[in-house]
Amino acid sequence: MPLNTAAGRQAFFAQHGVRDVECLFPDVSGYPRGKLMPAGSFAAGAELRIAQAIPMQCVTGDYSYDPIFPDSDPDVRLVPDYATLKLAPWSRSPRAFAIHDCIELDGQHCAFAVRSVLKQVVQRYTDQGLTPVVAPEIEFYLTAACADPAQPLQMPQARNGRAEVGQSAFSTNLLNEHSAFWDEFRDALDALGVRADTWIHEVGPTQFEINLLHGDPVEVADQAFLFKYAAKEIAIKHGLNAVFMAKPIAGEAGSSMHLHQSVVDAQGVNIFSDADGGETAAFRHFIGGLQAYVPDMMLVFAPHVNSYRRFVTGSQAPIHLGWGYDNRTSGLRIPHSGPVARRVENRIAGADANPYLAIAATLAAGLAGMDEKLQPSTPMAERSNGYDQGFGLARSFMQALEQLQRSESAPRLMGAGFVQAYTAVKALEYDSYLTEISAWERRFLLPQV
């Protein structure tokens, strides 16, 4: 029986012995929040509400008092997407979960809810008879458990009794480490319907990259959201941490979330390629839109103070939005492919970016470029080094925040209410960051100033 009916849900819960349902939604940082509801109530379609400000909770747990947030902090309804109803593989006892949308009491999508922001961007494509297609590549570290946040992260012990030292990119031997975690994690992804493609060991010690298969932007963002949730929960079960910070370990490679994107028409034909297999004007305009509008939204792709440590010259983390063919030093890379698979890879986002917002921002910029027929720059020369061009993007959190606050285009592309709320939250997080005294300050300033 279908899960969008009460009888279907009751049968599903009875079959699996489910007692509770996690009513989840991704907050502004992509962190799972929500409420636990008895399975019987969920099956019956009981109404569930939550305070409107929760989707915009800071990573510190604080809330902004920007005027965009009503003092009364009214409710929004949590409305389940029954297509996401599945068993929760991270739970010890049978438990289900479903991803929810945050809906205002008048029926409108909540402007502060990240899934709504992405849905509204996708709707603009739908209105033009187009469908965007996205595939993310997600990098993360597996580290030893860290009880003291003042201490650096450490690598877990390997089978030979030693910790990995890194620089073992694409090692199949090291993919065999921590097999108990990987076996359970792979089973969890299958149960969650997360369609993963290739798995590799990356450059950093116990750093890995998993590519998700291309698909509908909202479905893919849901999968990336659940990928992170499952990785963290299952890593803890095995005495590990799954770390999605952009730069978790000093001196080691940062972690990215590259976004491959294309657009198809109502017949499923890639509009970036013409009938002869060549590039179309739409393809160039899409790139032009990314170059014109992504810089103002840098704070979406690099949302935390730590994010800006990833952008290091010579590290394959881009420092500008030049574009080139199969060139990993450019911010926008065009992989070699056949006409059907012609796509643009946006390499700006870190692994710490909210997948809903990063996908929304890049798709909104590309569509605006096509609508406005924006022309891109000249592509980078073959085999050229993008780092020779210097920085063309914000180099710090504050620079990115101020650029987004001043932006005239971001409110149009992402929603004025969302941008105001997002920048208010990020300003509050930065204020909290400034209250911390770092090890660098103690190491160098204490003895010398």
Beta strands, then each sheet from edge to edge (+ up, - down):
strand 1: 20-26
strand 2: 32-38
strand 3: 49-51
strand 4: 75-80
strand 5: 86-87
strand 6: 95-104
strand 7: 131-144
strand 8: 196-201
strand 9: 207-212
strand 10: 240-243
strand 11: 257-264
strand 12: 323-325
strand 13: 332-334
strand 14: 344-346
sheet 1: 2+ 1- 6- 4+ 3-
sheet 2: 2+ 1- 6- 5+
sheet 3: 8+ 9- 7+ 10-
sheet 4: 8+ 9- 7+ 11- 14+ 13- 12-
end
